Amino acid sequence: MVVVAGLAIAVAGGAAAPIGRYTIDHGVVTDLKTKLTWQQATPSTTYTQAAAASACATLSLNGGGWRLPTVKELVTLVDVSVASGPTIDSTAFPETPSGPFWSSTPSAEAAGVAWAVYFSGGNAYSDEVSNSDYVRCVR
């Protein structure tokens, strides 16, 4: 369970992603539970939040239509059963960095702050939008 903006959000059912949860096709991962489609590979570049949103909007992978995920969408990728390393299904999302990933969700905490998910522990935290974080696009 992750708490975001005062809301408790269940993450990955609290267990490992079940076999058959994801399908993978040409660099695109479809989550059969949420019906979201994710960019499989994480770019090695980090971005400010605005640059991350732009990178998603211009991503042409498998036909385009990509965007920066909301924090609620992003935490659905957290797999709390992972004991070490990034808390994500490493078969569906190999080589995922443990660091923060941008969401499109602004934080009510202050201007210039948005939510990011840290896959090192599967938690969501607010981060200054001028900081450089990773991005995984969704559609």
Buried (B, 14 or more C-beta within 10 A) or exposed (E): EBEBBEEEBEBBBEEEBEEEBBEBEEEBBBBEBBEBBBBBBBBEEBBBBEBBBBBBEEBEBBEEBBBBBBBBBBBBBBBBBBEEEBBBBBEBBEEBBBBBBBBBBBBEEEEEBBBBBBBBBBBBBBBBBEBBBBBBBBB
